């Protein structure tokens, strides 16, 4: 019986030692979403991901995981770059509280890059990008 207890102890120790990425949220487009701190979360990209895919991950996370209202505004904290939680080469950080992280909301009427720092969308608009799932073979 002792080897059995040792096995359980080993499994428990490994589970506790795993990085927080193991507890990540998986969006409907299969992108991983990790909480960075109380104000920032990041969506981890993958090869072939479009900018809209990051918005889908953010909207899906806020709606299904945090259960925030559809009207909640999501702001870009950082453009595509190295992730903080996993070290991935392509991650985008978002927040719903721009003042807390020092992000100035983007107020111009036109944007050429939908991942410009300060640019925002509602959860509804971000989640709308998830509709592309039916037509994107990379998501399957």
C-alpha positions in Angstrom: 0.0 0.0 0.0 2.8 2.4 0.6 3.8 2.7 -3.1 0.2 3.7 -3.8 0.3 6.5 -1.3 3.7 7.6 -2.8 2.1 7.7 -6.2 -0.7 9.9 -5.0 1.7 12.2 -3.2 3.8 12.5 -6.4 0.8 13.3 -8.5 -0.4 15.9 -6.0 3.1 17.5 -5.9 3.2 17.7 -9.7 -0.2 19.2 -9.9 0.7 22.0 -7.3 4.0 22.7 -9.1 2.4 23.1 -12.6 2.5 26.7 -13.9 -0.7 28.8 -14.0 -0.9 28.1 -17.7 -2.2 24.7 -16.9 -5.3 26.4 -15.5 -5.7 28.6 -18.5 -9.1 29.2 -20.2 -9.4 27.8 -23.7 -11.5 30.0 -26.0 -13.9 28.6 -28.6 -11.2 29.3 -31.3 -8.8 27.2 -29.2 -6.6 30.2 -28.2 -5.4 30.1 -24.6 -6.3 33.0 -22.2 -4.3 33.6 -19.0 -4.9 36.1 -16.2 -1.7 38.2 -15.8 -2.9 40.1 -12.7 -6.1 41.5 -11.3 -6.5 44.0 -14.2 -4.8 42.4 -17.2 -5.3 39.1 -19.1 -3.5 37.9 -22.2 -4.6 35.9 -25.2 -1.9 33.5 -26.5 -1.7 33.3 -30.2 -0.5 30.4 -32.5 0.7 30.1 -36.0 -1.9 31.3 -38.5 -3.9 33.3 -36.0 -5.4 36.6 -37.2 -5.7 39.8 -35.2 -9.5 39.1 -35.0 -8.7 35.8 -33.3 -7.2 37.6 -30.3 -10.4 39.6 -29.9 -12.5 36.4 -30.1 -10.4 34.9 -27.3 -10.8 38.0 -25.2 -14.6 38.3 -25.7 -15.1 34.6 -25.1 -13.1 34.7 -21.9 -14.9 37.7 -20.5 -18.3 36.3 -21.3 -18.0 32.6 -20.5 -15.3 32.6 -17.8 -15.9 35.9 -16.0 -19.6 36.1 -17.0 -19.4 39.9 -17.6 -22.1 41.7 -19.5 -22.1 41.9 -23.3 -21.7 45.7 -23.1 -18.4 45.5 -21.2 -15.6 47.4 -23.0 -12.3 45.5 -23.6 -9.1 47.6 -24.1 -5.8 46.6 -25.7 -2.9 46.9 -23.2 -0.2 45.7 -25.5 0.1 44.7 -29.2 1.3 41.3 -30.3 4.5 40.5 -28.4 6.1 38.0 -26.0 3.6 36.7 -23.4 4.1 37.2 -19.7 2.4 34.1 -18.4 3.9 31.6 -20.9 6.7 33.3 -22.7 4.9 32.7 -26.0 6.1 34.8 -28.9 2.6 36.0 -29.9 0.4 37.2 -27.1 -1.9 40.2 -26.7 -2.8 41.8 -23.4 -6.2 43.2 -22.6 -8.0 44.9 -19.8 -11.4 46.1 -18.8 -10.0 48.8 -16.5 -7.7 51.0 -18.6 -7.1 53.6 -15.9 -5.7 51.0 -13.6 -3.0 50.0 -16.0 -2.3 53.4 -17.5 -3.8 52.9 -20.9 -5.3 55.9 -22.6 -8.4 54.9 -24.6 -8.1 55.3 -28.3 -10.6 58.0 -29.4 -9.9 58.5 -33.1 -12.7 57.6 -35.5 -10.6 55.3 -37.6 -7.9 52.7 -36.7 -5.7 50.8 -39.1 -4.6 48.2 -36.6 -7.3 46.7 -34.4 -4.7 45.8 -31.8 -3.5 49.4 -31.2 -2.9 50.1 -27.5 -6.0 51.7 -26.1 -8.4 50.5 -28.9 -11.5 49.0 -27.4 -14.5 46.9 -28.4 -17.4 45.6 -26.4 -17.6 41.9 -25.5 -20.4 41.6 -28.1 -18.1 43.0 -30.9 -15.2 40.9 -29.8 -17.2 37.7 -29.5 -18.6 38.4 -33.0 -15.2 37.5 -34.4 -15.8 34.0 -33.0 -18.4 33.5 -35.8 -15.4 33.0 -38.2 -14.8 29.7 -36.5 -17.2 28.0 -39.0 -15.1 29.1 -41.9 -11.6 28.9 -40.6 -10.0 25.4 -41.1 -7.2 26.3 -38.7 -9.7 26.3 -35.8 -10.5 22.6 -36.1 
